[in-house]
Amino acid sequence: MGNGLVDFALGAAVIAAPQHQVPILAGGAAVKLVRLLRGRRKDARQAEDAARSSDGGAAEQVTLAWEHVSCSLTDKHGKTKEILKDLSGTARPGRLLALMGPSGSGKTTLLNALSGQVPFAKRMHLEGRLTMNGQPAATAAFRQGYVQQEDIFYSQLTVRETLMMAAHLRMGDASQGSKEALVERLISRLGLAKAADTVVGDKKTRGLSGGEKKRLSIGCELIASPTLVFADEATTGLDAFQAEQVMQTLKDLAADGHTVVASIHQPRSSIFAMFDDLVLLSEGGLVYSGPAADALDYFASLGHKCPSHYNPAEFLADLISIDYSSPESEASTRARSAKLQAAWRQPHTSTPAASTASRPASATSQVVPFVASGRPCGWPRQAQLLFSRSWRQISRDRATNITRAMTNINSAFVFGAIFWQLKRTQTAIQDRMGLLQVCAINTAMSSLIKTLNVFPTERVIVERERTKKSYHVLPYFVSKLVAESPIGAMFPLLFASIVYPAARLNPSPARFGRFLGLLTLESFVSSSLGLAVGAVAPSTEAALALGPAVILVFIVFGGYYVNGENVPRALQWLPKTSFIKHAFQGLCVNEFEGLEFEAAKAGLPVTTGQQVLDRYSFYDRSVGQAALSQGRILLFNYWLTYCILKAKKPRYLTMETPKAA
């Protein structure tokens, strides 16, 4: 309405004005109109941010219901294993629902099914009905957060930086002030105020405790203001105090009106008392579903009474677990589990789940407001943010950088001592070739191992954030490469600055510059190979096993041990793909061209460096060609890594409608 009045007034003013004043009037009116519209947009944005920053708005409440959920896996021999067996239940807002059961009972699979995140597998089948407030879950537009069992972060970022990065990536249209206000509020609510400026840390760097990391994981999920919160084994690996703090955080979220579903193995009694509702699973079957406070009475009615002063959680865990200590105990506990499942399938006069009422959110509680738009920021902004994160991670990682620096310095001193002040004799020719070869191998291995140690873990973070649609692969990958380049170039410089004068290689500043350039380029190529291997390997351990095996092939065909002209035709492509060979050839051409050696007293002397190059079939190579060949391999590895990352976006099973429906 307001914009229509502005347009009408502008048109009327133009019509009424004299002809010679129309351009001036129209121009002035246009400027005023633009200012007016900008002001309105600014006011609207400020009002929206104010609404986001207020503590008065409660999260939209959602009742999650599932019916006849089953999951099975068929092996290659056609044998089917039932993981979930016809499960039904309800998770209500304002109540903390716990999924309990022994290992292998199907807790995590059920949690994944409810959140729509069952990993895709060709032989796995998932069926059932899932609704949110009565609507099919596939069409319901409710946000959800999933707190995974393993807490993985960028280790060198602080708590505040981690939350701010999540806010920037997932709140693209919000103002800086609203993002900062949300982060500070989350830090306070999660009990992380004292650790707000502490780095997350890892095995090499001291940082957060296990409980603090778990609460940070919850905070990263709350950035998007989810209506449903799922937590997988939230207390695993934590001591009793930290576990209770984490569960209290989830309990508070439920009290604020969120629908909270958490899988848990065997909690202590104080944690069990926090549960509002309880789902017990045994071998994929449902044993109990209803109010946690009624569970003991239900099992007592079946003849399984919990002893006095006994932890209810331990009693229930023992009751529904399978004892594998002997064939007899296994058979008896399986029979007991089957009876409990059959008993629950019988009709009840008063089903505990049916009598459970939703508990409204406390009017006095501070509710996490609805803050995120769900729209990520644009690619340029993504690249800027991701570059900032990568740079902080790399530049602050003192343990890794110091280790790499000391490794290169030590290697340089060792090689320099072994090949000290090489002479121009006939016997020194082989020494020069050997030094250049070990320089190429050392540079390649140093960069490869570093990348294999770091990237597989980082890839898990990227896959998790891509699942949330926080950013695209391309800006992430480009920003990572740009951020790593300056620091990555420092280590070949350290190595070359020591070994080159120590061995008294060709004493020319230009030759040293090309020597350094070839090693730096090779370092980047080796790192790119590590990225490709790390992208395809399922874990860091697998990457560390696969990477050296791949580079060993490139070492064998590195130009020193095997002459490329003598390689069988079927394998002639391998020397061409060996970046170590191209680096070695470039180093040899750079070193031996124009070099003269002392003549031998007997035999056929080699008096020039060109003769050495001819003997090793390097007569048609140049430093530029070697660098160009490495550049091609570098670009191919980058392209391959990008394609793998893009293709490895997590895929999930679609829940199919039960056939009996």
N, C-alpha and C positions, 0 to 999 in steps of 0.2 A: 504494500500500500504506500509506504513511504517513498520507495523508488519511483512508483507511478506518478505521485504528486510532483516529484522533482522533474521527471521527464515532461510532464504537462506544463509546468512553470517555465522550463527552459524553452519549449516550443512556442509558448505564448509570447515570451519576451522577444524571441527572434522575429516573429511575425509582426509585432507591434513596432519594432524599431525601424528607423529610417534605413534605406538600403546601404548607405555608406558606413553605417555603424554596425551592420549585421556581423561582419567578420570579427570585429573587436568584441562585440557583445557575446557572440557565440564562443569565441575563444576564452573570454573571461569566465563565462558560465561553465564551459567544459572543465576549466581548471578547478573551479569551485566544486563542480560535481564530483570530480575525481577525488578531491580532498574529503568531501562529505562521505563518499562511499568507503574510502580508506579508513576514515574515522569510525564509521559504523562497523567495519570489519574488525578494527582494533578493539572497539568497545565490546563487540560480541566475543572476541577471543579472550579478552580479559574476564568477561563474565563467565565464560566456560572454564577458564583456568581457576577462577575463584570457586566455582562449583566443584571442580576437581579437588581443590586443595582443602575444602571444608571437610570436617569430620562428621557432618550430620547425615550424609547419604549412605544408606546401608547397601551392601551388595545384594543384587537381585537373588531371591531365594529360588532354589531349584530342587525338586524331588526327582531323584534318579531311580528308575525301576527297571528290573531285568527279569525276563521270563524264559525258561527252558533254554538256558545258555549251556551249550555243549561244545567241547573242543576235542578233536582226536587227531592222532598222527599215525600215518601208515608208513611202515618201513618198506625197503626195496623188495622184501619177500612177500609183501601183501598183508603182513600182520598189523592189525590196528590196535593202538594203545589209546585208551580214553584218558584224557587229561582233566577235563571237566565233564561232569555227568548231570545234565538236566538241572541246572541251578536256577533258582528264582529268589528274588529278594528286593529290598528297597533301601535306599539311602536318603535320609531326610535332612532338610536344612536345620541348622541349630543343634545337630547331634553328631557326635563323633562315632563313626562306624569302624570297627576293627575287624580285619580278616585274619583269623588265627588258624594255625595248623602246623604240623611238622614239616620238615623239608620234603619237597616233592609232592605236597598235598594239592598244589594248584593255586596257592595264594597269589603269586605274582601273575600267573596266567589270567586269573579272574580279574585282577586289578587292571591288567593290560586290556582285557576284553571290555571292561566298563569304560575305560578311557579311549578306546579305539586305537590302541597301540600294540596289538599283538603282532610281532615281527612276521613278515611274509615268509612262507615256506610252501613249496609246491605240494608236498604231501600232507599238509595240515589243513584241517577243515574246521571252521568256526560257524556256529549257527545259534540263533536265539533272537529275542526281541529286546530292544533297549529303547526306553522312552525317557524324556525329560519334561516334566510337567504335563505328561500325557501325550506329548508330541514325539514322533519318531526321532531318535537321536541324530540320525543322518541329516535331518532338516532343521533341527533346533539350533538356534544361534546363541548358544551360551558358551562363554569362555571357560576354559579349564586350565589348571596348572598341574604338572606332573613332577613331583620331587623324586628323582631317581635314587636308587640305593647308593650308587657311587658318586661322591661329590668331587667333580673335576672342574677346576677353574684355571685361569692364567695365574700362575703362582706368584708373580711379581707385582700384581695389582693389589691395592688395598681393598678393604671391604667397601668403603665409600666409592672408590673408583669402579669397582665391579658392578655395584648397583646403579651408578650413574651411567655406565656404559649400556647396561640393560635398558635403562630408561630412555636413553638417546635413541637406541636402535628400535625400540618397540613403541615409543610415543613420538612418532615423527612430527605430528602437528601441534604438540603442546609447547608452551613457552619454557624457557630455561628456568624461570622462577618456579613454575609448577613442578617441574622435574626435581629440582633441588629440594623443594618442600616435601615431596613424596618420599624421596630417599632418606631425608633426615627423620621423617616420621617412622619409616620402616626400621631404620637403625635403632630408634628408641624403643619401638614396640617389640622388636626381636631380641632385645637385651644385648645389642652389639655396640653400645655407645663407647665403651672402653677400648674396643678393638676396631673402631671405625677407621683408624689410620694405620692399622697393622696389615702387612702384606699377607695374602692367603697362605703362602708358603707351600713347600713340598718336602720330599725326602732330603733335599740338599739345603733348603732354606727354612729356618724356623719361622712359624707363622701361627695360624689359628689352630685351636684344638678341634677335635672331631665334632664336638657338639656345636661349636661356633660355625664350622663349615656347613653342617646340616642346616642350621638356622639361616645361614647365608643362602643356601639352596632354596629354602622356602621363600626368602625375600626376593630372590630373582624371579620366582614364579608369581609372586604377588604384584610385581610391577604391572602385569597385564590385568590386574583386578579380576581374577577368575571367580566364577560363581561356584565351581566345583574344584576341590583340591584333592589330588591323589598323592599318596606317599608310599613308596615301596621300601619296606624294611627300614623305616626311618631310624631305628635305634641300634641297628647292627653295627658292631665294632665300637660302641660307646660304653663308657662306664655307667654305673647306676645313676649318678648325679646328672651327667650330661643327657642320658636317655630320658630322664624325667623332665628336664628342661625342654627338650625337643617336643615331647608329647604334650607338655603344658602349652607350648606354642600352638600346636594343632588343636588342642582343646579350646584355646582362646579364639581361634579362627572359627570354630564351630559355633561358639557362643555369639560371635558377631553375625551369624546368619549364613555362613558358608556351609556347603555340603562337603564334609570331609570324610574320605575313605582312606584308611591306612592299613597296609598289611604289616603284620608283626609276628615274630616267631614265638617267643616265650617271655612275656614281660614280667617284671616284678609286681608284687601285689599293689603297690601304690599307683603304678601305671594302669593296671587292670581296673582299678577303681575309677579311673578317668573315662573309661569307655561308656558311652550311652547305649550303643547297640553292638551286637557281636554276631559274626558269622564264623562258624567252625567248619573246617574242611578236613576230610580224611580220605586219602587216595582219590582225590578229585570229586568226591561225593559230599553232599551237604549233611551235616550231623546236627547243626543247630543254627537258627537264625531268629534273632529277637533281642529284647533288652538284655544287656549284659548282667543286670542284677537278678534276672530270673533264670539264668543258665544253670546254676547249681541246683535249684529246686527241680528243674526239668529232669536233669540227670539222676537226681535222687529218686524221682518217681519211677525211673527205670532200674533202680537197684544199685546205682553208683553214687554213693554218698561221699561227699568231701569230708575228710577228717577235720576236727576242730583245730584251729590255729594253723591251718595249712594254706599255702599260697594257692588261691583258686586257679590261677593261670597254669601253675605247674601241675595241679591235679587234672585239669582239662587236657593239657598237652600229653601227659602220660596216658590218659584214657583213650585218646584218639590216635596215638602213635603206633607204628609197627615195630616190633622187637625182632631184630635180625640176628640175635645172639645164637639162636639154634633153630633148626627146622620146626621143632615143636612149638617154641614160643612165637615164631613167625606165623605159623598156622593158626594158633589160638588168638593172637592179636588181630589178624586179618578177619577172622570170624567175628570177633567183637566189633570191629569197624563196620563190617557188613550189616550186623544186627542194628547198630546205631543208625546207620543210613536208612535201613528199612523202617525203623521206628519213626524216624522223622518224616518219611513219606506217608505214614498213616495219617488220616484226617484227625485234627485236634479240635476239641470242643472250644478251646480258646487259644488260638495261635498267638504266640508272644509277639510276633511281628505285627499282627493286625491291631493289637492293642496299644501299639506305640504311637504316641502323638508327637507332632512336631513341636519343638520348643522354640518359641520366637526369640529373636535376637534381643539381648538386653538393651533396654533403652538408654542405659547409662554407659554402655561400652563404647569405646572408640572403634568405629567400624572402618576398615580399609576402604576408601572411597573408590568409586568407579572412575579410573583415571586414564586408561589406555584407549586409544582410538582403534588399535588393531592394524593401522597402516604404517608400515615401516617408512623411514625417510628415503629420499632419492639416492640414486647411485653415487653422485659426487659426495654427498654427505656421508654415505656409508663408507666410501673409500677413505675419507678424511678421518672418521672415527676409528675405523679398523687399522689405519696406519698408525694413529696415535696409540692404540692398544698394543700393536705389534712392537712399536718402537720402545714403549715402556717395558714390555716383557723382555726384549732382547738386551736393551741397555742396562737394565737393573739386575740381570741374571749374572751376578758377580761370580758365583761358583762355576758356572759353565764357561764364562769368558776367561776366568783365571786358569781353569783347567786347560782350555784350548791354547791359551797363550803359553803356559808352562810346557805343554806337550810340544809345541812348535819350537820353542826356544831350546828345550833339551835335545830334540832331534837335530836341530841345527848345530848345536855344540858337538854332539856325537859324530855327525857326518863331517863336520869341519875338522875334528880331531883325527878321524880316520883318513880323510883325504886332504890332509894339511899341506898347503902350499904346493900344489901339483906342478911338476916340471914339464918341460917340452920334450921329454925323452920318448922313445918308442914304447916303453913299458907303461908310461903314464897315459897313453891313449885309451887303453882299456879302463884305467881308473876314472878318467873323465866320463867315459860312457856309463860306467857303473854309477858314478855320482849322480849324473843327470837322470838315470832310471830310478834310483831310490828317491830322488827329489820328487819325481812325478808320482811315484807310488805313495809316498808319505803324504803329499798334499791331498791326493784323492781319498785316502783312507781317513785322514783327519776330518775332512768335511763330511764324508759319508756317515761315519759313526755318530758325529754330533747330531746330524739331521735325523738319523734313525732313532736316537734316544729321545728326541723331543717331539717330532711331528706326529707319530701315531696317537699320542695323548691329545695333542692339539686338534687332530682330526675328529676325535670323539666330541670335543666341545663344538666344533663347527657343525657336525651332523646334528647335534642336539639343538643348536640355535637355528639351523635351517629348517628343522621340523616346526619351529615356532614362527617361521617366515620372517626372521629378524633381518636377513640380508641375503644377497645373491652371492654366488660363488665367485664371479669375476672380480668385483671390487675387493672382496676378501683376498683373493689370490694375488692380485696386482699389488695391493697395499702391503702384503706380507713380503713379497719379493723386494719392493722398494725399501722397506724398513730394514731388511736384513743385509742389504748390499754394503753399506758403509762399514759396519762392524765386521762382516764377513771378509772384507778386503784387508783388514788389519793383520790377520794372522799369516797370510802369505808374505806380507811385508816384513813382519818380524823374522820369519824363517829365512827369507832371501837376504836380508840385511846382515845376517850372521854368517850363513854358509857360503855366500858368494865371495866375500873377501878372504875368508878363512881358507878356502880351497884355491884361491888365486885363479879364478876363472878369468875369461877374456877381459882384460882391464880396460873397459870402455864404458862410459856412462850410458851411452845409447844401448850397448849390449845388455847392461844390467837392467835398464828399463824394460827391454823386451823380455828378458828372463823373468822379471817380476810380473809383467803383464800376462805371460803365458801361464805362470803358476796361479795367478789370481783367477784367470778365466777357467783354468782346470778345476780350481776349487769350487767355482760356481756350478760347473757342469756336474761335478761329483755330488754337490748338494742337491742339484735338481734330480739326479738319479735317486738319491735318498728320499726325496719328496715322492717320486713315483712309486718306489718300493713301499714307503710308509703309507701311501694312499691305498694300496691294494692289500697290504698285510693286515690281518685281523687284530694284531696286538704288537706292543713294543718288542716282546720276546721273539715273535715270529719275524718281525722286520729285521732284528739284529741277527737272526739266523739266515734270512734270505739275502740281505744286502751284501755281506762279504762273499757269499757264494757267487753272486752275479758279478761282482767286481773282480773276483779271481779269474774269471774267463777273460776279462778285459786286460788283466795283468799279463796273462799267458800270451795274448796276442798284442802285447804292448810295444812290439818292434824291436825288443832286445833279445828275447829268448827264441822267437820263431820269426823267420823271414817270411813276409807276407806272400812272396812269389812262390814259396814252396808249400803253401797251405792247400789241401785238397779243394777241388772246385766247389764241392757242396758246402764248404765252410769259408769260402773266400769273402763272404759278406761280414764275417765276424771281425777281421782286422779293420775293416772300414768303419765299424761302429765303436771301436775301442777309442774312447777319448784319451786314454792313457797313451796309446800309440801316437796320436796326433800331438799331444803335449810333448812327448819324448822326442819326436821328430823335429818339432819346432825348437826345442831346447838344443838339440844337436846342431841344427843348421845355424842357430844363433851363436853357438860356441865355436864351431869348427871352421866356419867360412872365414878365409883369410888368415887362419892360424898356420904357423910353420913349426915343424918338429925337427929335432936333431936326427941326422942320418945314422942308420945302424952300421956297424962295422962289417956285418956279413948278411947275406940274404937280400931280399928285395925290400928296400926301405920305404916307409911311408913318410914322406917329407911335408905334405900339405894336408890341411884339414879337409879339402875337397876330396882327396883320395880316400880319407876315412868315410866320408859321406857316401862315396860311390860304392865302397865295399859293403856298406849296410843298405844299399839300394835306396839311399835318400837323395840321389842325384837330381831328381825332378821336383824336390820339395822346397818350400820357402817358409819363412816365419809367417807371412800373411796367409798362405794357404793352410798352414796348421791352425792358425787362429780362426780362420773361416770354417774349417771342418769342425772345430770345437763349438763354434757358435751355432752351427746347424744342429748338432746334437743337443746343445743347451735348449734351443727353441723347441726341439722335438720333445724333450723330457718335460718342459713346461706345459706344452700342449697335451701330452699324455696325462700328466698329473691333473690338469684342469678337467679333462674328459672323465677321468676316474672319479674325481670329487663330485662332478655334476651327476654322473650316473649312479653314484653310491648314496643318493638321497634315500633315507630310510623308507622302506615300503611296509605297509601294514595290511593284514588280512581284513577283508570286508565281512561283516557279520551277515550271514544269509538267514532268510526266514526259515524256521523249522518246517520240514516236509509234512509233518503231521498237522500243521495249522490249516 
